[in-house]
Amino acid sequence: MATVTTRRERVTGLAREVGRTFPVSDVALWAAGATYFGVIGLVPLALVSLWAIGLLVGGDVLTGAMEAAIGGLPQGHGTPEALRTLTATALDMPWWRALIVLFPASLYGEGLRRAFRQFADVPDRLTGWRGRAGLLGVAAVAPFLVIVVLAVAPVVGPLYAAGGWSLVLGVVIAFHVVFLTVSLALVALFRFVAPGHLGTRAILIGAFATGSVLAGFLQGFVVFLAIPIEWSAPFGGLPIVGAVSALALWLFLLHILVLCGFRATVVLDQVLQERRSASDASPGGETALS
C-alpha cells in the first residue's frame, strides 16, 4: 500500500511540476508553427515512405494493402482518391525524385525542433539543420512503421466495414497497432529531432504515454471523416480550401498534444536525474527510482 501511495505522489508531483512550468500562453503559437512546417513536409515524407515500401515489398503488394485500408475508411471528403493518388505517385517516382522529395520532408524536422526547443529549456545551435538531419533518421524508420499499419489493413478494413461488434474489434486492433507505431515514431522524434539529451527511460515513458493519447486522437479522426458535413461549406464551396483547412486544424490539435507530451517528458527526465543524483549522494547508495 505504501508503494502505491508513493507512486501516486510521484505522478501527482510530476503533473504539478508540468503545470507549473508549462508555457501556456505560447503553446498555440508553437503548435501553429509546427503545423505550418507539417503542411509542407508531411506529404513528401509520406511519399518517400511509400516509395521505400514499394521497393521493399513491391508495388502490387503496397497497392493491395492500401486498397484494404481504404475499404475500412469513410468514403467521403475525397479520402480514397487522395490515398490512391498518393500511392500511385510514390510508386511512379524514380530514385532521384525521391531524393529531391526528402528536402521538403526534412523541413518538418526543422519545424518540430524549433517548437521542441521552446519546451526543453536547453540552448540549441543550428536548430534548423539539426532538425532536418534528425528527421532524415526518422524517415529511415518510417517505412517499417507504415508497413506494420498496412500489414493489418486486410484484417482491420473488413471489420470496420462490417459494423457492429466487428467494428468494435477492428477499433481495438487498430488502436493498439497505431499506439505501437506512433509511440515508436515519437521515440525517434524525441531522440533525434528534439534538442538536448533526454534519458532513455524518460523518452520511453513519455513517448508511449503520448502515443496512447495520439492513438485515441487518430481513431477520433476516422470518426471525423465519417461526419457528413462538407468541409468546403465555410469557404464558399471551394473543396481544396476546405480540405486543406480541415486537415490543418487536425494537425494543429495533434501538435498541441505532441508538445504537451514532450514537455511532460522533459520534466520527467529532470525528476529522474534529480532522484538519481540524490541516490548517488546517499550513504547507502540505494536507488530512489524503484
N, C-alpha and C positions, 0 to 999 in steps of 0.2 A: 504493500500500500504506500509505503514511503517513497518507493521508486516511482510509482505512478504520479504521486504528488509532485516530486522533484521534476519529472519530465513536463508536467503541466505548467509548473512555474517557469521552466526554461522556455517553453513555447510562448507563454504569456509575456515573458520578458523580451523575447525576440520580437514579437508583434509590437510591443510598446516601443522598442527602440526603432523599428522600421517606421512606425507612425511619427515618432519624434523627429527623425532625420529626413523624412521623405519630402522632396521638393514639390509640394502640391501645386503651387502656382505655376510651375513650368512644365509639368508632365504633359499637358496637352500640346504645348509648343514643340517639345522634342519628339513626341509621338507623331505630330504632323510632319516634322522634318524627316523622320524615318519613313513615313508613308510616302512622301514625295520621292525619295530615293527608291522605295519599293516599287512604285508605279513604273519607274524607269527600268529597274533591274530584275524584277521577278519573272517577267515573261521571257527575257533572254536566258535567265537561269533555268527556267522550265524547258526551254528549247534545247539547251546544252545537255540537260539531264536526260531528256527523251532521246536525243541523238546518241548519247552514250549507251543508253539501254538498247537502242536498235542495233548497235554494234555488238553488244553482249549477248542478246537473246534472239536477235533477228527481227526484221520489220513486221513480218506476219504475226509473230507471237505478240509483239507490242500492240499492234492494231487490234488483235483479238481481245487482249486483256483490257484495252481502253474501251472497246465496244461493250464489254461486260460491265465495266464500271459505269458507262453512260446509261446502260439499261436500268440501273438501280437509282439513278438520279432523277429529280424532277425535270420534265422536258421543256419547261418554259424558259423565258428570258434568253433564248439562244445558246444555252449551255451546251447541248450536244454538238451543235455546229462549231462552236468555239473550240471545244476539246478535239474534235476531228481535224479541224484546220491546224491546230497547234501540233498535233501528232504528225500529220502529213507534211507540214513544213519542216519539222525536225528531221524526219526520215529523208527528206529530199536535200538536206544541207550537205555540201561537201565539207571535208575536214577543215579547209582554210576558212570557210564561212563560220564554222563552229568556233574557231579561234577568235575571229572578229567579234562574234556574239559575246565572248567572255568579257570583253571590255565593258559594255554597258551593264552586264551582270555584276561585275566587280564593284560598280558604283553603289550597289545595295549594301555592300560591306562597309563602304565609307560612311553612308548614312547611319547605319547601325552603330558603328564605333563612335561617331560624333554624339549620338544620343546616349550610348552607354557611358561615355566619359562624364556626362553631367550627373550620373548616378553612382559613380565609382569613387569619387574623392581622391583621385590619383593624377599626378601630372602625366602628360602624354605628348610626344613629339611625332611629327609626320603622321598625324592622325588619319588623314585620307588614304595615304599609300599603305599604311599598316592595315587599315580596314579592308582595302581592296585585296591585298595579299592574303589576309586571313580568310576572306570569302572564297578565294580560289581553293583553299584547303577544304572548306565546307562543300564546294562544288564537286570535289573529287569523291566525297562521301554520298552526296545527294542521290546519284543514280541508284545506288544499292538500297537506299531507303524507299525510293519510289518503286523499285522492283517489289519490295515487300508488300506495299499497298496494292499494286496491280496484281500480285500473285493471289491475293484473297478476293479480288474483284469477281471472279467467276462464281465464288461461293456467296458473297455478300449481295451482289447485284440481284440475283433471283429472289433472295429473301426480302429485300426491300420492295421488289415489285409485287410479291405475293400478298403483302399486307398481313394484318392480324398478328398472331403470335410469332409468325415467321419474321415479320418486320422487327419485332422486339429482339428476337435472336440476332438478326442482322445488325441492329444498332449496337448490341452488346459486343459482338465480334469486331465491328468497325471501330468502336470506341477504343478497345484495347490495342488494336493494330495501330490506330492513329496515335494513341497515347505513347506507345513504344517508339514509333518513328519520329514523332515530333520531339519527344524528350531527348532522343539521341541527337537530333539536329540542334537542339538547344545546348546540349553538352558541347558540341563543336563550336557553336557561336560564342558561348561563354568562355571557352578555352582559347580559340584562335582569333576571334574578332574583337571581343571586349578588351579594353585596356587593363593594365595591371596583371597581377599573378594570383589569381584566386586558388585556394587549395582544392585538391581533387574531391575531398569529401563534401565541401560546401557546394561545389559545382554539381556533383551528382544529386545531392538532396534538392538543391534549388532548381535544377533543370527538370527533374522528374516531377517535382511539385508543380512547377509552372506548366509542364507538359500535360498534367492531368486536367488543369483548368482549360488549356487551349484545346484539348481533345473534346471536351464538352462544348466549347465555343464553336468548334468546327462542325460538330453534329448539329448545333443550332443553325449554322449557316445553310445546311441542307434543308432545314425546315423553312428558312428564309427564302430559298429558291422556289419552294412549293407555294408560297403565297401568291395568289392570282391577282397581283397588282402590277400594272405596268410601271417599270422604273422611270420611263420617259415622261410620265404624266406631269411631274412638276417642271419639266423643261420643254413644254410646248409640243410634246410628242416626238422629240428627237431621240431615237433609240440609242445611238452611240453615246451621247452625252449622259443619258440616264444610266446606261450600263457602267460607264467609267465612274460616275459619281457614286453609284451604289457600291461598287467594288472598293472605291477609295475610302468610303465610310467604314466598310467592313475591315479594311486594312488598318485604318486609324484605330479602331477599337482593339484590334488584335495587338497592335504595337503598344497600346497602353498596358495591356496585360503582360506583355513581354518585359516592358520596362519595370513594371511593379515587381515581377518575379526576379528580375536581375538585381533590383535594389535589395530585395529580401535576401538574395544570395550573397551580396556584398556584406550586409550586416551579419549574416550567419557566419561568414568567413572571419570577420573581425571577432565575433564572440568565441569561435573555436580557437583562434590564435591566442586570445587572452586567457582562455582556460588552459591551453597547452603551456603558455608561459608560466601561469600560476602553478601548474603541476610540476614543471621542471624546477621551479624555485622552492617547492615544498620540501621539508626534510626527508620525508619518506619517498618522494618522487612518485606518489600514487597518481594514477590518471584521474582526471576530472571530467572525462568525456563520456564515460560509460553511463 
